[in-house]
Amino acid sequence: MTAKPAPSIFISYRRSDASSPAGRLCDWLKRQFGSKRVFLDTDINYGDNFAQVLESRLAEVSVLIVVIGPDWLDCRNEHGRRLDQPDDYVRMEVETGLRRGIRLIPVLVGGAEMPAADDLPEALKPLHLHNAARIDDHSFRQHFDALVDQLVGPRDPRQQERDRLMRLVRGLGAGALLSAAIAIAIVMAVWTGALSLFNLDTYSDALLLSAADAVDPPPESPGIMLVGIDDASEGALGPPALGANAQWRQLHARLIERAHRAGAEAVVFDMSLVTPTDADDALAGAAARAASGEPRTRVVIGGNRLNESDLAVAPGLRSLPAGSTCLQRHGHRYAVPLAVLDPAADIEATVPVIRPALALLASVEGQAIDADLDRRHLNVNGLRLSESPRFTTIARVREGACQALAANDEVASLMLRPTPPAYWRHPERTMSYAAALDAATPDARLADRILLVGDTRSQSRDRHPVRHGLSSTVVPGVQLHADAILSLRHHREPVQLTAGGTLATALLCALTGAIASFLLFTRPPWQRRLALGVLCVGYLLVAWGSAVFNVLLNLPYDLIAFTLAYLIVWRWQRRDQAPELPHD
């Protein structure tokens, strides 16, 4: 059977008898067929002639729906039963429909029964010959669909679902805009700090990265040797005074010479060498010979505060490459500001960079030129794009966050991917500073390595709490720089989505939540729970797989977008599904 054209409908009802059921039926019919094809007397404008409007609208419609409630037949006023009075509007509407041969469908609501012919006025007696539909509150949607099938012809289940979607879309109207505005406001509030307040975003990032390590663990041979100025070194060589005395500058020069003879790739000092000493020329000379010799060994020193626009370094050591040793903590994760974006440059696809970090200088030999904001790459002289280091995101430096950075600096920041707690304690990846100077130590342990020198003493103030998965520990700061160098050298840099990517994933999750809410609304509770569980597990697997490839999805925000969309669409469907309260 082919579908009939959409009908034009007039709804007749008695306000004291079935105002709420008639209003609800009218709303659903308007969503089904469009507001212009359904008429209820509440659509009459102020000042219009009520009787004339009813008469003209009855002349235009193809279907008259008579809503009959429990008091429709016996409703009375001071003159008696209203159906017996010629000026009763309900009587006039039904009588006109019968006289004109309009298709008339009685709709029984509130438990009402079809009036018998003997109980009706003479002009309305043919009403009892019309087959009635029944619409109950507890089965409203099913009864409504049956009524629509009578009006337009039988529909297959897929068409019924499409019609239900169309009714939902039409029903949302301006309320959808309000709901969307509220949802966007909530998401933006979360994005700008609500989740950071509870560290949910940083916690989820830490869990994703630790889960990714189960598939892609850090390499067994990272090419990095962590040389720790530990308690044993302090006992054998004297207090290091954080590298501020001539004795330790001489020791650093000896370490550089030995590393160069052994064929080390670089010697990197995670310490600020600001105070001038008599041994600075010896240290600078050893670094120059190592950098110009064969094989070449680079020497990099650290800095933890600014001197005007450059890092503060002892005058005799200014010829050495120096990088900031800043670490920024964000909840459960740390980040290294790899390079400062040039504040004088316009923000475009690429921005020149200044003041590189210690980890960046240690990882690459060439000079970083600019930051590609779209691809999240730092372009380096002599390196192809596929070889160049990546950064996680662009961040603004808070005042007082690090003395080696100026407040409000924009930095290309690398989120640290912490290694397991025991990783840097392995004898193939760490050694004592005293052992590195000892002639008994085989040169092979230093060959082809980046030697990262830093303070690992138990009483050092440079120690940081780090979370790896569900466990947490306190590690020396030099270990975090080792993690940064490892990520850069082996391309394990976690990359967060750009603003456009974040918006796209949030919209996709919101759309998925809205579709799920619509499709699951009529399903049994166990099916809804199962489907939602499958969707959540599926998303977590996608987020985990992305983390394996070093791309971090905004897990908490995506789940919030999904949940908000699901609940908003569910609320609108429940509002239509639930019976309305009767008017006073």
N, C-alpha and C positions, 0 to 999 in steps of 0.2 A: 504494500500500500504506500503510495506516494504521500509525502508530507503536504499538509494544507497550508495555505498562506497564513501569516500571522493575523490573528483576529483583532478587532477593536472591541474593547470590553467596557461595560458599564457595571459597576458594583452597587447593588441596592442592599441596604441594611438599616436596622433601627438602632440609633445611638444608645438608647437605654438598654438594649438587648445584646448587641455584639459589636461594640465599637472597636475593641482591641483586636479580636479575630479578623474583622473586616479590614482594619488598617494594616495588619500584618500580611494578609492575603494580597492586598493592594500593592504593598512594597515588593513582594516577591514577583507578582505579575508584571510590575514595571521593570524589574530587573530581567525578567524573562523576555518580554516583548518590547520594552522601551516605554518611557514615561508618557509619551504622546498617545499611546494606544490603549491606555487604561485610565478610566475616570472614576473618581470618588468625590462625593460632595465637598470634601475638604479642599478640593482644588478650585472651588468657586471663589472669585475675587471679591473683596469688600465692595459693596455698592451695587453688585450685579443683582438682577432680578432672579431670585432663587428658582421659581417655578419655570421661568422661561429658559434658564440655562439647562435645567433637567430635561425639559421638552426637546430642546435643540440637540443635546447630546444623545438622547435616546433615538433621535432620528438618524444619527450617524453610525451607531455601533452595530456589530454583527452578533454580539453575544451579551446577554443580560445574566449576570450572576446574582442570585438572590441569597444573601447570607441569612440563615434562619437559626436563631438561638433559642434557648429555653422559653423566653418571654415574648418571642416574636408574634405568636398568635394571640395571646391574651393581654398584651400591654394595654393599659387603660389610662384615661384622664377623667376630668370631671364630667365629660359628656358620654362616657362609656367606653366600650372597646374601640380602639383606634382604627382597626381595620374596617370597621363598619361605617366610618366617617368619610364622606366623599373627598374632603380636603386633606386627608392623610397622605403625606408624600410617599410613603412606602406603598400604599395601595395604588396611588397614581402611577408609580414607576412600574409595578408588576402588571397592572391593568393595561398600560400602554404597550408593554412588551408583548403581552398575550394578543392584544388587538392587532398589532403590526406584524405578528408572526416572527418576531426576533427569536433566535435560538435562546432558550431560557434554561439555565442550569441552577436548580436549588442546591445550596451548599449548607449542610447541617454541621453546626459547631456547638461545643459545650454540652454534648450529650442530647441535643434536641432530636425530636422525631418529626417525620414528615406529616404535616397537617392532613387530616381526613377531609374529604370533599364536603361533608355535612358541617364541618366547623368553619368553612370559608364563606365569605360573602358570595353572592351569586356571580358577580363579575370575575371573581378570582377562583371559582371552582375548577377550571381547567388546570390550575397549577398542580393539583395532586396527581395529574397524569404524567408529569415530567419526572423522569428518573433522577434521583438526587445523588450528589456526591457527599461524602463525609470527610471532614478534616478534623483530626484530633491533635491536641498539642503534643502528645508523646510520640506521634508518628507523622508529624507535620510534613517533613520533606517527602516521605514516601507517598502520602496522600496528595501532596501538591504535584509530584511528578505524574501521578495517575491522572490528575485533572488536566495537566498540560498535554498528555497523550491523547485525551479526549478532544482537546481543542485543535491540535495540529496533526494528529495521527500518531501511530505507534513509533517510538524511537528506540534504536538499539542502545545497549549500555554505553557505548562510546559517545554517542550523541548526548545521552543524559549527562555524562561527565563533562562534556564540552559546555552544555547548557548551565551546569552547576558552576563551572568556572566563569562563564559569562555573567551569571547572576552575582557571583562574588565580586568580580571586577566592577560591575555597575554599582553594586552596593557600597563599595569602599568609598568612591567619590571623594569629596573634600576630606572626609575622615582619613583616607589613605594618606593624603598630603600631610595632615597633622601627625599621623602615626610615623610617617617617614621622617618628618622633621624632628620628632622626639627621638627616634632611633638614631638619626645622624648626630643629634646633640649629645646623646649618651655615649655613642662610639667616640666622638671627638673628645668628650670629657675623659673617657678612659684612655684614649690615645695620648692625651697631654699630661697624664700624671696619675690617674686613679689607680691603674694597675701597678705603676712604678712605686706607688706608696706601699703596696704590699709585696713588691718584688715578684709579682706573678710572671711578668714578661721575662725577666732575667732568669727566673727559676726554670721556666719552660725552655729557654734557650740552652741552659746548662744541661737539662735532661736530654734534649734532642741531640746535642753534640756528644754526650757520653754514650747515648744509644747508637749513634753513628759510628763511634769508635769500636763497637762490637763487630762491625762489618769492615771498617776501614781503620784499623789501629795505627798508631804512630809507628814510623819505620824503626826497625831494629838498629840500623846504623844511620843516624840522622846527619852525620858529618859535623857534629858539634861536640866539643868537649867542654863540660862545665868545670872550670878551674876555681875551686872554692878556697877563699882565705878563711879556713876553718879554725877551730880551737887548737888543733895540732900545729898548724902553720903559725899561729900567734905564739904558741909556746916555743917553737923552734926559731922564729925570725924576729920576734918582738911585736909589740902592739902596732897594728897597721895605721892607726890614726887616720883612717879613711884615705890613705894615700897622700897625706899632707906633709910628710917629712922626707928629707933627702934620702934617708936609708931605703925607704920603700920605692922611691923613684929609681934608685939604682937597681933594686931588685926587679922592677918592671922592665928596665932596660935589659937586664940579663935574660929575663923570660922572653923578650922579643927576639934577642939574638939566638937563643936556643930554639925557639919555635921556627925561626927562619931557616936555621941549619937543618932542622927536621923536615922542612917542606910544608909547614902549616899554611893554610890559606889566609888566615887573618888572626890577629890578636885584638880582642875587643875588651875594653875596660869599663865595666858597669860601675863607674865611680866618677865623681866630679873632682878634677884636678885643677883647683883654682888658686891655691896658695903657692906663690913662687918659692922654689928651692934651688940650692946650688947644683942639684943633680938634673935640672930640667934640660940642659944642653945635652947631657949624656942620653937621656930618654929620647929627646927629639932626634939626635943623631942615629940612635939604634933604629928608630922608626923609619928614618929616611933611607938608611942602608937596606933595611928589609923591603921597603917599597920599590927600590930600584934594582935589587938583586935578582938572581935567577935561581930557583923559582921566586916569584914575587909574593911577598907576604904583606897584606894590608894591615894597618894599625889604626884603630878607632878608639877615641876616648869619649866619655860621657860628660854631660852637663846637667845640672839641676836648677839653674837659675839664669835669668837674663842679665846681660850688661848692655843697656839700651836695647838695640834690636837684635843683638847676637848673643849666643851662649857665652856665659862667663867662663874663661879658661885662663890658666896661668900664662903670662906673656911669652915665656919661652916655649910654650907648646901650641901656639896659635897656628903653626903650620900643619898640625895634625887635624884630620877630619873629626869633627865633634858632633854628636847627636844627643838630643834630649833623652833623659832617662825617665820621663814622666810615665806614671801609671794612673789610670783613672778607674775608680771602682764604681760600678753601677749594680747595686744589689748583690746578686750572686755571681757576677761576672766582672772581669777586668777588661780594659781596653787600652791600647797603646796609640797615642796620637802620632801616626806615621809621618805626617808632614803638615805644615800650616799652609792654607791657601793664601795666596797673595792678596791682601786686602785692597790693593790699588787696582786689581784687575776686575773687569766686568764678569759677572757670573754667566758663563756660556756653557757649551758642551764640554770644553776643557778649560781648566784654570791653572795658571802657573803656581808652583809650590815653592815654599821656602822653609828653612829650618827643619831638616829631616830628623827623624828619630834615630836613636842608637841602633835599634833592631833593623831599620831599613838600610843604614849604612853598612851594617854587618852582613846583610844578606845579599846585596847586589854591589857590583864593582862600579857600575856606571852611575851617572848623576841623574836623579829624578828631575824631570823637566816640568811636567804638568799632570793634573789629575783629570781623568776622563770620567765625568760625573754620571754618564749614562751606563757605561760598561763597568764602572767601579774598578778601573785600572789606573796605576801610576805609570806613566810613560817614562822609560829610563833609556838614556843614551846607550846604543849598542845592543838593545834587547828587542826582540820581536814582541808583538802584543801578547802572544800565547805564553811567552816567558816572563813577562813583566808582572810585578807583584800586584795583588789586588787589595782593596781595602773594604771594610764592612759597610761603613756609612759615613756621612758627613755629620759632624757634631760641633756644637758651639761650646767653647770653654767657659766654665763658670768662674767667677772671680774667686781667686784664692785656691783654685783647684790644683794648680801646679805653678811653681815659680819660674819654670822654664817656658811657660806659655803666658801670653797676655790675655787678660779677661776679654771675652767676646771674640777671640780668635776662632775662625772656622778651620777645622782640621779634618783631614782624611784619617779616619780612625779605624783601627783593626781590633775587632773583638778577639780576645784571647781564647784559644781552644785548649783548655788545660789538659795536660797529660796525666795519666794515672799517678798517684802519690809516689810510687816506688820507681817511676821511670828514670828520673835523674839521679837516683841513688845507685844505679847499676854501674859496676866498675868499668864497663866499656864506654860509659858516657860521662863519667865524673872522675875527678882526681883532686887531691889536695894541692894547693899552691906550692907548698914545700916540696912535694913529690915532683911537680913539674920542673923545679929547678935542680933536682937531684940527678946527678950524672948516671945514677944506677937505673933511672927510669928509661925504658927503651924509647928511642926516638919514634918508633912506629906508632906509638900512642898519640903522637902529636901531628903526624904527617897527614896532609890533606884534610885537616880539620879547621874549623873556626874555634879558636880558644876563647871562651867567654869567661872573663875574670870578674869575680864579685865576692861580696862579703856573705859568708855562710855560717858565721859564728853563732853559737846558741844564744848569746846575749845581744846579738845585733838588733837594732831598732828597725831595720829594713826587713820586716817579716809581715806576711799578708795571709789572711784566711781565704782559702780557695775551696770551692765546691766542685767535685767531679762526680756527676751522677747524684746518688743519694748520700754519698759520703763527703766529708769536709776535713780539711787539714790546714795547718799553717806552714807556709813555705817562705824561703828567702826571696827577696825581690828579684835577684839575679835569675832565679829559676823561671819567673814569669817572662823575663826577657828571652830566656832560652826557648820558652814555648813560642814566643812571637817569631823568633828567627827560624825555628823549625817550621812553623806554618808558612812563612814567606818562601823558604827554600824549597819546600816540598809541595807548594800550592795547596795547602790545606786551610786557606783563609776563609773563614765563614763570611758569607756575603748576604746582607739583608736586602730585601726588595726595595726598589725605588718607590717614590710616592705613588707613581702610576701603577706599579705592580702591586703595591699594598692595597690601593683602591680596587684594583681589578679582582684580587683574591677575596676581598671583603664583600664586594658585590656578588661574586660568584657564590660565595657561601650564603649570603642573604637570599639570593634567588633559589638556591637549593633548599634552604629552610622553608621558604614560602611554598615551593612546589611540594615538598614533603608534607607540610601541614595540610595542604589541600587534598593530596592523594590519600593521606592516612586518616583523615577526619572520620570517614565512615567505616573504618576498619575496626575489628575487635581490639581491645587493649593489648593483648599479648602480641598481636601483629605490629601494632604501633611501637611497642617497646623493642621488639626484635629489629624492626626496620631502623629505628633511631640508633640502636646499638651498632648495627652494621654500618650506618653512615658515619658514626663517630670513629669506629675502628678503621674504616676506610680512609677517612681524612688523616688520622694519626699515622697510618702507614704511608700515605703520600708525604706528610710532613717529615717523617723519618727518612724516607727515600730521598727527599730533597736535601736533608741534612747530610746524608752520605755523600752527596755531590756538592756539599759546602754551600747550599742555598737554604737560608733560614726563613721559613714562613712565619708570619705573625700569628702564632697559634692561638693565644688567648683572645685576640681581637677578632679573628675569623670565627671562632666558636661563639663569641658574643653576637656577632652579626647574624650567624645562623640561628641562634636562640631567639634573638629579638624578632627576626622575620617570622620564624615559626610561631611564636606566641602571638604576634599581632594578627597574622592571618587566622590562627586558631580562635582568637578572641572574636573576630568579626563573624566567623562561622558559628561560633557558640551563641553569639548575640541573636542571629537569625534562627538558630535551631531551637533556642529556649523560648517558651511561651512568654508573651508580654503580660504585664500586670494589668488588670482592668482599670479603666479610667473611673474617677469618682463621678 
